[in-house]
Each structure stands twice: as C-alpha cells, then as structure tokens.
Amino acid sequence: MRLRQYALFAVSIGLFAALFTYSSALLRKEKRVDASPEIAVALPLFIQVLMSGGDRFLAANLGSVRGIIAETSKMRPEEYTLLARLQVDVSWLNPAHEDNYYTASALLPWNGQLDAAQTVLRRASLARPFDYLPPFYYAFNLVFFKNDPLEAAEWLRARARELPNADKRLMLESFAARWLDRASNLGLAIAVIESMAKQAKRKDFREYLQTRAQRLRTLLSLRDAASAFLKKKGVPARSLEELVEEGFIRGIPSDPFGAGFRMDSDGTPIFDGARVDVYGNKY
C-alpha cells in the first residue's frame, strides 16, 4: 500500500515537473518586456486550469484578480497586449465573469486592444443574456471605434430580445435607433428603424421610431439636394440657405428633436450640433 502511495507521489511530481519544463520553454520564446508583475506571465490555458486543481472558474477568478490589481497607469503598449491576452483567457475560462468584462471594456479599447475587448464583451453578452451592459459596451465600441452603427444596431436588437427586463430591452432598442443617425447609408438606416417600428409593441415607442425614421428621410432629402447642387454648379453649397436660394429645396426643414440641420465644411447636410470625434467620424 505504501509503495503505491510513493509511486503515485512520484508520478505526480514527475507530471508537475514536465508541465513546469514545458511552460518554461514556452515562456522563453516570448518577448520579454518590463510588464507589471501581475501580468508578466501568460501561461497556456490548460496549465492555468491544472494549477487551479482542474477548476476553470477558479482559474478565471485568479486571472481576473491579476488583471484588476495590475498597475495600468504607466503601462506601455506591449504591456497592454499582455493584459488583453490575460483577459481574453479569462473570458474563455468563464465568459460570464463580471469583473473581467468591466475592466476589459474600461481599459482595452482605449489602449489599442479593441479586438480583445470585443472578444471579451461578445462572450459576456452571450453568456449573460440577462445583463444589458456587455452588449451596450460592445455596440458602443462598434460605433465610436469602428464607425459601424448599423452593425451596432443589429447587435443591440438581437441582445435586447433576450433580456428579461422590458425597460432594459427598450433602452437597448432606443440606443440602436439613436446611433443609426450616424450611419453613412441613410437609406439602410431608415429601413432598419422602420422595421423596428413595425415590431414595436408599445405605441409611444413605435411613434418615437417613426419620428426618427422621418427625421432621417428629411436629412437624406437634404443630401440629395446638396448632391444635385454640386452636380449642377460644380462646387458644394456653402449653406442650407444657399440650397433654398437656388431653388433646390423649398425651405429649411424643422427637426422634431430640436437639433436642426446645417451644412458641414464639405457641403454635406448633417444634424446641427454634430461634431467630429478624434477618429474623424461625424456624430
């Protein structure tokens, strides 16, 4: 009996020695950087699970703690790459991990790790159908970093259908409609909002969506007029008033939401108050 115990102990020691040797060999291939010590080592997933006694959720918790306590105020770009790898690993071990998606959404997109953040948020959205925040953050990144409000709206609508809370569903659908104002393809954006209006169960929300669709149709007609002006005159119109003076539109339309319309520096009609973000996207 004692011999069996010694043999089992020896096999265990040998296994862990082999794992240590293997992981050390992998780490030697990695580029060494002066990273925060909490994230300096990125072990393969199966080793993280083995070191946690086979408990992937414990491994996820340990990884998340490493990410939370890491000093990020002075991190360099390559160190954020390590942090992103750690948080993607945690999202594989436990995609529903709340702390992990919070920190990923707060840190990674703003430090050159957008794809990693989106991986974490996508997994959290699918694993937490009761939680509106992961799909919101995911869609926010699509709009503000990738300038893709149509994809953001599609994602929000799909996730909203899964939410058990009616108010949260309405909130996501409302953001989907609002962000479609930023779409470059206004015709497609109008079609999406009109489809949302047809499916809306609440009368007030249906009317709200119909108003947003009409607002986009007005903007589209102004852009058509501006294009006709450019084609005829050879130069872009300087203002909406010039479109009126030259007979391309009857008058400057009113905006049901109060922002109004104006011409940007390129001669393209936009909603008044629209600005350009740091990535050059109009909103």
LINHU-V412889 format. One line per field, one symbol per residue. ss: DSSP state (H for helix, E for strand, - for the rest). phi: phi as a letter, one per 40 degrees, with the letter a starting at -180 (. if undefined). burial: + if it has 9 or more other C-alpha atoms within 8 Angstrom, else -. A space follows every 50 residues. Layout:
ss=???
phi=???
burial=???
This chain:
ss=-HHHHHHHHHHHHHHHHHHHHHHHHHHHH---------------HHHHHH H----HHHHHHHHHHHHHH-------HHHHHHHHHHHHHHHHH----HHH HHHHHHH-HHH--HHHHHHHHHHHHHH----HHHHHHHHHHHHH----HH HHHHHHHHHH-----HHHHHHHHHHHHHHHHH---HHHHHHHHHHHHHH- --HHHHHHHHHHHHHHHHHHHHHHHHHHHHHHH------HHHHHH----- ----------EEE-----EEE----E-----E-
phi=.cccccccccccccccccccccccccccccccbccddcbcbbcddccdcc cbggcccccccccccdcccccbcbccdccccccccccccccccacccccc cdccccbcccbgbccccccccccccccbccbccdcccccdccccbbfbcc cccccccccccccccccccccccccdccccdcccccdccccccccccccc cccccccccccccccccccccccccccccccccgbcccacccccccgcbc acccbcbgcgbabcccgbcbccgcbbcccgcca
burial=------------------+---+---+--------+-+++-+----++++ -+--++-++++-++-++--+----+---+++++++++++++-+++++--+ +-+++--++-+-++-++++++++++---+--+-+++++++++++---+++ +++++++-++--+----+++-++-+++-+++-+--+--++--++-++--+ ----+++-+++++-++++++-++-++++++-----++-++-+++---++- -+--+----++++---+++++----+----+--
